[in-house]
Amino acid sequence: MRIAIASDHAAIELKATLVDWLAEQGHDVDDLGPHSAESVDYPDYGYKLADYVGEGHAEYGVALCGSGIGISMAVNRHLGCRCALVSDNLSARLAREHNDANVIAMGARLIGVETAKDCLSAFLSTPFGGERHARRVGKLSNPVSSKELA
């Protein structure tokens, strides 16, 4: 499986650990940066990851920043991405099963390495549940305004 990963400076160490771990698990990993601890802006790397996954260069993406919040917001601006901010195994599993998320976001300052690995393992091994969820997921990629729903 091809997985793209990106972070900001706050998550550079977690990113490096996960890149190695994913490769050990047999995945092809595309590290989209950054490659140093120099301060960077998380939206830049969130957009880069979103474009990469949204254009089909990787099956899944991993987005990391200090809290996971900012980079997940950046990724979700791309209509081809469904990025879920997770902090435990259950939320990671449900992101795939119910929401067909193709990008997982985590906060390096909020979770440890082992929890991040557990989340990522659950995310990558859980299939999309389909059926009743498919209609809802379709709406995520085709948003309508509240005026159209009235």
N, C-alpha and C positions, 0 to 999 in steps of 0.2 A: 504494500500500500504506500502511496506517495503522500507525505504529510509536509505541509509548509508551516514554518514557525517564525514568529517575529515578537519583539518585545520593545520596551523602552529601557533606559539605563537602569531603572530600579529593579528590573527582572533579568538582567543579563546573566547572573549566576544560575538562576533557576533554568533559564533557557539553555545554557550550555549543558547542564546536567540532563535535561530532558532530550536534547539533541542526541547525546551519547546513549541514553537509555532507549530511545526509540530505535536507533540504529542497531543496538544489541537485540532488540525484539524483532529485527528483520525488516524494518520499514526503510524506505527511501526517504530521507529527510532533506528538505530545502530550507536552509537557514537564511532568512531574508534580512537578518540584522536586528539591531546594530552589532558590530563586532568589537566594540570597546565600551568601557564604562563612562565614556564622555556623555554629558547630558544631551538628550535628544527629546523631541516632541512625540509623544505617543500617537497622536493622530496620523502623523506621517507614516509610521510603521503599521498602524491599523489599516490605513487606506492601501498601502502596498500589499499587505496580506490579503485584504478583501479582493483586490483586483486579481491577484494570483489565483486564489481559490475560485472566485467568480468566473474567471476565464477558463477554468478547467485544467490548470497546470498541476493541481494537486487535488486529491479527493477530499482531504480534510485540512483544516488549519488550526493552529494553536496560537492564541493571542495572550500575551503576558504584559502586565505593567504592575505598578506597586499595589493597586487595589483590584485591578482587572476591570474596573468600571469604565474608565475613560477609553481604553483601547477597544472594549466591546462596543461602546457607542460608535466609535469610528468605523469598525467593521460592519456594523448593522446599517450603515448608510448605503451600502452596496446592495442592490436588489437581489443579487445572486447569492447572498450570504445570509445565513441564519446563525448568528453567534449567540451562544448562551454562556453567561457568567455563572460558574459553578464553584462550589466549595466543599462538596462531598460526593461520595459515590452515587447516592440516589439522585441528586440533581443532575449529575453527568449522564446517568442512564436515562432519565426521563427526558433530557434534552434531545437525545437521539430517538427514543421510542415514541414520544408524543409530538415533538417539534421538528424532527428530521434536521436537527442542527448540523451544519457542516463545518462550523468553527466553534471551538471551546475556548473560553477566556477564564483566566485565573489570576488572582492577586498574589504576587510573590511575597508581599509583606504580611499577608493574612493567612496563608497556608504553608505548610512545610513541604519538603521534597517528597516524602512518602505519600502524603495526601494528594499531591499533584499527580504522582504516578498512578495512584489508585483511581483518581478521577479520569485520567487519560485512558487507562486500561478499560474502565467501564464504558467510556464514551466510544472508543474504537471497536469494542466487541458487541455493542448493542445495535441490533437492526431497527430500522424505522417500523413502527407498528402498522402503518398504512390505515386502511379502512376509514373509520370516522375521523381520524386525524388528518388524512390527506386533504380533505376539503378546507380545513382550517389552515394548514400549511400553505396551500395554494393561495390563500388570501394574503399571506405574508409577503409573497413575491408579486402580488398584484393589488397594492393598497388602493382603497377607495376613501374618499373624504366622508366625514360624518354627514354631510349634506346629502350624499348619494344614498345613505342608509335610511334616511328619514322617509 
